[in-house]
Amino acid sequence: MKTDARTTPGIYCTCRPGATIWLTGLPSAGKTTIARELALLLRSRSRRVEVLDGDEIRRFLSAGLGFSRADRNTNVQRIGLVAEVLARNGVLAVVPVIAPYADSRAAVRERHRASGTPYVEVHVATPVEVCSVRDVKGLYARQAAGQISGLTGVDDPYEEPESPDLRIDSQHQSVRESATALYALLTERGLA
């Protein structure tokens, strides 16, 4: 006997709605730190959360990709697909990924719009001068020493979002304050 998912109890997810929360910004802007703090806040309120860290995705899902514009776009689209699938299934996918190009981010947003999946874009707008002092991974120092090139925001472009859902100036507030501001936005939209 064939079952119909629309009328069979338990087939559809009855959990609260998921969403993708995409944090974009320069290297060392604080994206991952804020994402992890937000995940703690959400989990403390019994939300299903997955942080899709850009560095981890690069090592596993996007291993072999370089840093050309095409490869960066492919990486962003892969992450966007995973996030959208998770979000469609009731998970809050928190995505701290540089995603330097506006057209790549727009394509991810469009994928979410087409599937009716909530998408929140957050610009962690930390200035490059602050990021280079933080230099969590030593990228700015390596670029200055000529050991690497193509560093986003230094010798490779970063196209700031024109109208993000939220702009966080992390240099002027604590990690907790940044995560709380984002949590407040999600609450306002019925996603927290």
Secondary structure by P-SEA (a helix, b strand, c coil): ccccccccccccccccbbbbbbbbbccccaaaaaaaaaaaaaaaaccccccccaaaaaacccccccccaaaaaaaaaaaaaaaaaaaaaccbbbbbcccccaaaaaaaaaaaaaacbbbbbbbccccaaaaaaacccaaaaaaaaccccccccccbbbbcccccccccccccccaaaaaaaaaaaaaaaccc
